[in-house]
Amino acid sequence: MKKIAILTQPLHDNYGGLLQAYALKETLKSMGSEPLIVNRRGAGARPLRRRLSRLKHLLLNRPSKPNQFMSDSLRSVISEKTNRFRAHYIPELSGVITSNNAMKSLLKQNIDAYVVGSDQCWRPRYSPCISNYFLDFAQESEGIKRLAYAASFGTGDWEFNDKQTERCKDLLALFDAVSVREDEGVNLVRDHLGRADAKHVLDPTMLLGSSAYDQIVAEQNAAVSPGTLNVYVLDNNPEKKGFIRSVANELQLKAFEVMPESRLQEKQVTEANVGSFQYPCPSQWLRGFQDAEYVVTDSFHGTVFSILYNKPFIALGNEMRGMSRFSSLLKMFGLEERLLLNLEAGHSNRLLKQDIDWQRVNLILKAEKEKALNFLKESLEC
């Protein structure tokens, strides 16, 4: 049995991030492999350093972001349900690794192959150490497989500096196979990292059918959703809230969210109110797609699960988090018109009345899934 290490984004409270890691390791297990998910995180500030930094801000009268200096005890309450989900459904997660030297400890674990992906692991601003995600720590290792599965830059722009580009280009040359999640990623890899053979493949969550996620919902006994208009909006604002109200009125559906009552970006967490910041369990998030008659989302994975569950949806363009991800996904399934870049009522009303040919979409999904699985099998066997 091959032991395969997966390098992906740090697994915190993001539902899409957790589920793509779950889906990829389950897919590799189904191929007879033994997966290990590398728990690579940024070093972070130690408690004493956090306290000194907070004191410095106060003394110098510097403004700080809400919850910039939150305690570990408060964070554990916020993440209690996602942590429990991760422990149960992703037990293959390694101990926390916070340094480049510690990454080299993986070389002692008899790993046969490294899979980099998915999520925005090739976006420098999101990854703890970008060269780790090109396997710098295993550069001298022989007899191992190196591949990227659905690695994402998150954008069509090149965000690496010159030093990162040169280093990662040399490292990527050692990879046995390369695939990316967005079609623009194929161009970025070719133009900046010197690999003209990169393939465009599905996000890992789409390698599992909706029945796999239904099983999680059933095992966790997730409660029935309190509405039928599923709203999964990561970056809310008054304009989006007004748009959602208009969609609910137009469709005569009750809107609901599976998100914390309070947002960390908007309000200070205290011992008294920390419960309102707690993330619901991912199983409840999945239940939201089961129960939905319609979905409004500005999330890439919100769009993915709308497609997986064959739910009509509107995807709100989210420039800050990377438009390339949306346009590439929707183009693959011929659903480009579902992406709304401005919230004009006329265009959205047309979308609300426009049916989706789910039979055609599901045929595309079947073909793309077969292509992606073949990529993984052939890359790991060759």
C-alpha positions as CSV (number, residue, x, y, z in Angstrom):
1,M,0.0,0.0,0.0
2,K,1.5,3.4,-1.1
3,K,1.8,6.0,1.6
4,I,0.8,9.4,0.1
5,A,1.3,12.8,1.8
6,I,-1.2,15.5,0.8
7,L,-0.1,19.2,1.1
8,T,-3.1,21.5,1.1
9,Q,-4.1,24.8,2.7
10,P,-4.3,24.9,6.5
11,L,-7.5,23.3,7.6
12,H,-9.4,25.8,9.8
13,D,-13.1,26.7,9.7
14,N,-13.6,27.0,6.0
15,Y,-16.2,24.4,4.8
16,G,-14.8,24.1,1.3
17,G,-11.3,23.8,2.5
18,L,-12.2,21.0,4.9
19,L,-14.3,19.1,2.4
20,Q,-11.8,19.3,-0.4
21,A,-9.2,17.7,1.8
22,Y,-11.7,15.1,2.9
23,A,-12.6,14.3,-0.7
24,L,-9.1,14.0,-1.9
25,K,-7.9,11.7,0.8
26,E,-11.1,9.5,0.4
27,T,-10.4,9.3,-3.3
28,L,-6.8,8.2,-2.7
29,K,-8.0,5.7,-0.1
30,S,-10.4,4.2,-2.7
31,M,-7.4,3.6,-4.9
32,G,-5.7,1.5,-2.3
33,S,-3.4,4.2,-0.9
34,E,-2.7,5.3,2.7
35,P,-3.1,9.1,2.8
36,L,-1.5,11.5,5.3
37,I,-2.6,15.1,5.3
38,V,0.3,17.4,6.2
39,N,-0.9,19.9,8.8
40,R,1.3,22.8,7.6
41,R,0.5,26.1,9.4
42,G,2.1,29.4,9.8
43,A,4.3,29.8,12.9
44,G,1.9,32.4,14.5
45,A,2.7,34.5,17.5
46,R,3.2,32.8,20.9
47,P,0.9,34.0,23.8
48,L,3.5,36.2,25.4
49,R,4.4,37.8,22.0
50,R,0.6,38.4,21.4
51,R,0.2,40.1,24.7
52,L,3.3,42.3,24.2
53,S,2.0,43.2,20.7
54,R,-1.4,44.1,22.1
55,L,0.2,46.3,24.8
56,K,2.3,48.0,22.1
57,H,-0.8,48.9,20.1
58,L,-2.5,50.3,23.2
59,L,0.6,52.4,24.2
60,L,1.1,53.8,20.7
61,N,-2.7,54.3,20.2
62,R,-2.6,52.2,17.1
63,P,-5.9,50.8,15.7
64,S,-6.1,47.0,15.6
65,K,-8.4,44.8,13.6
66,P,-11.3,43.2,15.5
67,N,-10.1,40.0,17.2
68,Q,-6.4,40.5,16.1
69,F,-5.3,39.4,19.6
70,M,-7.9,36.8,20.4
71,S,-7.0,34.2,23.0
72,D,-6.6,30.5,22.2
73,S,-9.5,29.6,24.5
74,L,-11.9,31.8,22.6
75,R,-10.6,30.4,19.3
76,S,-11.2,26.9,20.5
77,V,-14.9,27.7,21.2
78,I,-15.3,29.3,17.8
79,S,-13.8,26.2,16.1
80,E,-15.2,23.5,18.4
81,K,-17.6,21.9,15.9
82,T,-15.3,22.2,12.9
83,N,-12.5,20.7,15.0
84,R,-14.7,17.8,16.0
85,F,-15.6,17.2,12.4
86,R,-12.0,17.3,11.4
87,A,-11.0,14.9,14.1
88,H,-13.7,12.4,13.1
89,Y,-13.6,12.6,9.3
90,I,-10.0,13.6,8.7
91,P,-8.1,11.5,11.2
92,E,-5.2,11.2,8.7
93,L,-4.2,14.8,9.6
94,S,-0.6,15.0,10.9
95,G,0.6,16.9,13.9
96,V,1.0,20.6,13.4
97,I,4.1,21.6,11.4
98,T,5.1,25.3,11.6
99,S,8.6,25.4,10.2
100,N,10.6,24.4,7.2
101,N,12.9,22.2,9.3
102,A,9.9,20.4,10.7
103,M,8.7,19.7,7.1
104,K,11.9,17.6,6.6
105,S,10.6,15.2,9.3
106,L,8.2,13.9,6.6
107,L,11.2,12.4,4.9
108,K,11.5,9.9,7.7
109,Q,8.0,8.5,7.3
110,N,8.6,6.3,4.3
111,I,6.3,8.3,2.0
112,D,6.0,7.0,-1.5
113,A,4.3,10.0,-3.1
114,Y,3.5,13.7,-2.4
115,V,0.3,15.2,-3.8
116,V,0.1,19.0,-3.7
117,G,-3.5,20.4,-3.7
118,S,-6.1,21.4,-3.8
119,D,-7.4,24.8,-2.8
120,Q,-5.3,28.0,-3.3
121,C,-2.1,26.3,-2.1
122,W,-0.1,28.0,-4.9
123,R,-1.2,31.5,-3.9
124,P,1.7,33.0,-1.9
125,R,-0.5,35.2,0.3
126,Y,-2.4,32.1,1.6
127,S,0.3,29.5,2.0
128,P,2.6,29.5,5.1
129,C,5.7,28.9,2.9
130,I,5.1,28.8,-0.8
131,S,8.2,26.7,-1.7
132,N,7.0,23.9,0.7
133,Y,4.0,23.6,-1.7
134,F,6.5,22.8,-4.5
135,L,8.2,20.2,-2.2
136,D,11.4,22.0,-1.5
137,F,12.0,19.9,1.6
138,A,12.1,16.7,-0.6
139,Q,14.2,18.2,-3.4
140,E,17.0,15.7,-2.8
141,S,14.8,12.7,-2.3
142,E,14.9,9.9,-4.8
143,G,12.4,7.2,-5.7
144,I,9.3,9.2,-4.7
145,K,6.4,10.5,-6.9
146,R,5.6,14.2,-7.0
147,L,2.4,15.5,-8.4
148,A,0.0,18.4,-8.1
149,Y,-3.7,17.7,-8.1
150,A,-6.0,20.7,-8.8
151,A,-3.5,23.1,-7.3
152,S,-4.9,26.6,-7.5
153,F,-3.4,30.1,-7.9
154,G,-6.9,31.5,-7.2
155,T,-6.4,34.2,-9.8
156,G,-5.3,34.8,-13.4
157,D,-2.6,37.2,-12.2
158,W,0.9,36.2,-11.4
159,E,1.5,37.0,-7.7
160,F,4.9,35.4,-7.1
161,N,8.0,37.6,-6.8
162,D,11.0,37.0,-9.0
163,K,12.8,34.9,-6.3
164,Q,9.7,32.8,-5.7
165,T,9.2,32.3,-9.4
166,E,12.8,31.1,-10.0
167,R,12.8,28.8,-7.0
168,C,9.4,27.2,-7.7
169,K,10.1,26.8,-11.4
170,D,13.2,24.7,-10.5
171,L,11.2,22.6,-8.0
172,L,8.2,22.1,-10.3
173,A,10.6,20.6,-13.0
174,L,11.0,17.6,-10.6
175,F,7.3,16.9,-10.6
176,D,6.1,13.7,-12.4
177,A,2.7,15.3,-13.2
178,V,1.0,18.6,-12.8
179,S,-2.7,19.6,-12.8
180,V,-4.4,22.7,-11.8
181,R,-8.0,23.7,-10.8
182,E,-8.5,26.6,-13.1
183,D,-8.0,26.9,-16.9
184,E,-6.0,30.1,-16.3
185,G,-3.7,28.1,-14.1
186,V,-2.7,26.1,-17.1
187,N,-1.4,29.3,-18.7
188,L,0.3,30.5,-15.5
189,V,2.2,27.2,-15.1
190,R,3.3,27.2,-18.7
191,D,4.3,30.9,-18.9
192,H,5.9,31.4,-15.5
193,L,6.9,27.9,-14.2
194,G,8.0,26.3,-17.5
195,R,5.5,23.3,-17.6
196,A,3.5,23.1,-20.8
197,D,2.0,19.7,-19.8
198,A,-0.3,20.9,-16.9
199,K,-3.8,19.5,-17.0
200,H,-7.1,21.3,-16.0
201,V,-9.0,19.0,-13.5
202,L,-12.0,19.1,-11.1
203,D,-11.9,20.3,-7.6
204,P,-11.5,17.3,-5.3
205,T,-15.0,17.7,-3.8
206,M,-16.4,16.8,-7.2
207,L,-14.6,13.5,-7.3
208,L,-17.2,12.2,-4.7
209,G,-20.9,12.1,-5.6
210,S,-23.5,13.9,-3.5
211,S,-24.3,10.6,-1.9
212,A,-21.0,10.6,-0.1
213,Y,-21.9,13.9,1.5
214,D,-25.5,12.7,2.2
215,Q,-23.9,10.0,4.3
216,I,-22.1,12.6,6.4
217,V,-25.3,14.5,6.9
218,A,-27.1,11.3,8.0
219,E,-24.3,10.1,10.3
220,Q,-24.2,13.5,12.1
221,N,-28.0,13.7,12.2
222,A,-27.9,17.3,10.9
223,A,-31.1,19.3,11.6
224,V,-33.5,20.3,8.9
225,S,-32.6,23.7,7.5
226,P,-34.8,26.6,8.6
227,G,-35.6,27.7,5.1
228,T,-35.2,26.9,1.4
229,L,-33.1,29.7,0.0
230,N,-29.5,28.8,1.0
231,V,-27.4,31.9,1.4
232,Y,-23.7,31.2,1.7
233,V,-22.0,34.6,1.5
234,L,-18.5,35.0,2.8
235,D,-18.1,38.7,2.3
236,N,-21.4,40.4,3.1
237,N,-22.3,44.0,2.6
238,P,-25.6,46.0,2.5
239,E,-25.8,45.7,-1.3
240,K,-25.6,41.9,-1.1
241,K,-28.1,41.8,1.8
242,G,-30.6,43.8,-0.2
243,F,-30.1,41.6,-3.2
244,I,-30.8,38.5,-1.1
245,R,-34.0,40.0,0.2
246,S,-35.1,40.7,-3.3
247,V,-34.4,37.1,-4.4
248,A,-36.3,35.7,-1.5
249,N,-39.3,37.9,-2.3
250,E,-39.2,37.1,-6.0
251,L,-39.0,33.3,-5.4
252,Q,-41.2,33.4,-2.3
253,L,-38.6,31.4,-0.3
254,K,-37.3,31.8,3.2
255,A,-33.6,32.7,3.3
256,F,-31.2,31.0,5.7
257,E,-27.5,30.8,6.4
258,V,-25.3,28.1,7.9
259,M,-22.7,30.5,9.3
260,P,-21.9,32.0,12.7
261,E,-24.5,34.5,13.9
262,S,-21.7,37.1,14.3
263,R,-18.8,37.7,12.0
264,L,-15.2,38.0,13.3
265,Q,-14.5,41.0,10.9
266,E,-17.4,43.0,12.3
267,K,-17.5,42.5,16.0
268,Q,-15.2,41.9,19.0
269,V,-15.3,38.5,20.6
270,T,-15.7,38.2,24.4
271,E,-16.2,35.4,26.9
272,A,-19.9,36.5,27.0
273,N,-20.7,36.5,23.2
274,V,-18.2,33.9,21.9
275,G,-21.0,31.4,21.3
276,S,-22.5,33.6,18.5
277,F,-19.2,33.3,16.6
278,Q,-19.1,29.5,16.6
279,Y,-19.1,27.8,13.2
280,P,-21.8,25.2,12.7
281,C,-20.7,21.7,11.9
282,P,-19.8,21.1,8.2
283,S,-22.6,18.4,8.1
284,Q,-25.1,21.2,8.8
285,W,-23.6,23.2,5.9
286,L,-24.1,20.2,3.7
287,R,-27.6,19.8,4.9
288,G,-28.2,23.3,3.6
289,F,-27.6,22.2,0.1
290,Q,-29.8,19.1,0.5
291,D,-32.7,21.3,1.7
292,A,-32.3,24.2,-0.7
293,E,-34.6,25.1,-3.5
294,Y,-32.2,27.9,-4.6
295,V,-28.7,29.0,-3.6
296,V,-27.1,32.5,-3.6
297,T,-23.4,32.4,-2.9
298,D,-20.1,34.3,-3.4
299,S,-18.1,31.3,-2.6
300,F,-16.3,29.0,-5.0
301,H,-17.2,25.9,-3.0
302,G,-20.7,27.2,-2.5
303,T,-21.0,27.2,-6.3
304,V,-19.4,23.7,-6.5
305,F,-21.9,22.2,-4.1
306,S,-24.8,23.9,-5.9
307,I,-23.7,22.0,-9.0
308,L,-23.1,18.7,-7.2
309,Y,-26.6,18.9,-5.6
310,N,-28.2,20.2,-8.9
311,K,-29.6,23.2,-7.2
312,P,-30.4,26.4,-9.2
313,F,-28.0,29.1,-8.1
314,I,-26.6,32.6,-8.5
315,A,-22.9,33.0,-8.0
316,L,-21.9,36.5,-6.9
317,G,-18.6,37.5,-8.3
318,N,-16.0,37.9,-5.5
319,E,-13.0,39.7,-6.9
320,M,-11.2,39.8,-3.5
321,R,-11.1,36.0,-3.2
322,G,-10.3,35.4,-6.9
323,M,-12.6,35.6,-9.9
324,S,-10.6,33.1,-12.0
325,R,-12.0,30.2,-9.8
326,F,-15.6,31.1,-10.6
327,S,-15.2,31.8,-14.3
328,S,-13.2,28.6,-14.9
329,L,-15.6,26.4,-12.9
330,L,-18.7,27.8,-14.6
331,K,-17.1,27.7,-18.1
332,M,-16.4,24.0,-17.6
333,F,-20.1,23.3,-17.1
334,G,-21.4,25.9,-19.6
335,L,-22.9,27.9,-16.8
336,E,-21.2,31.2,-17.3
337,E,-24.4,33.1,-17.2
338,R,-24.9,32.1,-13.5
339,L,-22.1,34.4,-12.5
340,L,-23.4,37.9,-11.5
341,L,-20.8,40.7,-11.5
342,N,-23.2,43.4,-10.6
343,L,-26.5,43.2,-8.7
344,E,-28.8,44.8,-11.3
345,A,-32.3,43.6,-10.9
346,G,-33.0,43.0,-14.6
347,H,-30.3,40.5,-15.1
348,S,-30.9,38.6,-11.8
349,N,-34.6,38.4,-12.5
350,R,-33.8,36.7,-15.8
351,L,-31.5,34.2,-14.1
352,L,-34.2,33.4,-11.5
353,K,-36.5,32.3,-14.3
354,Q,-33.9,30.5,-16.3
355,D,-33.7,26.7,-15.9
356,I,-30.5,24.8,-15.8
357,D,-30.1,21.7,-18.0
358,W,-28.9,19.4,-15.2
359,Q,-28.8,16.4,-17.5
360,R,-26.2,18.1,-19.6
361,V,-24.3,19.3,-16.5
362,N,-24.2,15.9,-15.0
363,L,-22.8,14.3,-18.2
364,I,-20.0,16.9,-18.2
365,L,-19.4,16.1,-14.5
366,K,-19.2,12.4,-15.2
367,A,-16.7,12.9,-18.1
368,E,-14.5,15.3,-16.1
369,K,-14.5,13.0,-13.1
370,E,-13.3,10.1,-15.2
371,K,-10.6,12.3,-16.6
372,A,-9.5,13.5,-13.2
373,L,-9.4,10.0,-11.7
374,N,-7.4,8.7,-14.6
375,F,-4.9,11.5,-14.1
376,L,-4.5,10.5,-10.5
377,K,-4.2,6.8,-11.2
378,E,-1.8,7.1,-14.1
379,S,0.4,9.7,-12.2
380,L,0.7,7.5,-9.1
381,E,1.4,4.3,-11.0
382,C,3.8,5.5,-13.7
